[in-house]
Amino acid sequence: MSPSRKARLTVIVLMAILGATFFFGFLSEDMGHVTEEQRDTVSQTLVLRYIVAMALGGAIGGAITAGLFGRHGVLGWLLGFVGGVLASLLGGFFGSALGLVPDLISSGFVLPDVVAVGFGFVLIPLSLVGEPLMVAVWLALVVITHVLARRARNG
């Protein structure tokens, strides 16, 4: 496998982890504000479907932005940071869209679905608001992605 392909695969895998992690973090935070009775009504299958969908969305976002990770120098770090932001936004968008596929198939495309997919764009930024630990985890995943992609690019 070429160094470029290794770097791309590294970014795809780590952005998939980022997507699933931040959906789970967002969900955990959200579930902390509901009653036990409300929590019991949440379908575990639906939660699992969205964790998988957000991982796939993160992988797609990573595939699209893989070329921004692993470059040398200050500009490389800046590109890696921009890649992390873009991969997060795109991953949320695609993950949300993929998570809705079963609903779209069963009930057709309706306006609330558009809103839900649009919400996917801001899922990761919203999961960071007021959560310094989540910001640190996001930043660490982006840095790790950049460093591992650079190692892969260098052979």
Secondary structure, DSSP 8 states (H G I E B T S, - for coil): --HHHHHHHHHHHHHHHHHHHHHHHHHHHHHTTS-HHHHHTS-HHHHHHHHHHHHHHHHHHHHHHGGGSS--HHHHHHHHHHHHHHHHHHHHHHHHHHHHHHHHHHH---HHHHHHHHHHHHHHHHHHTT-HHHHHHHHHHHHHHHHHHHHHHT-
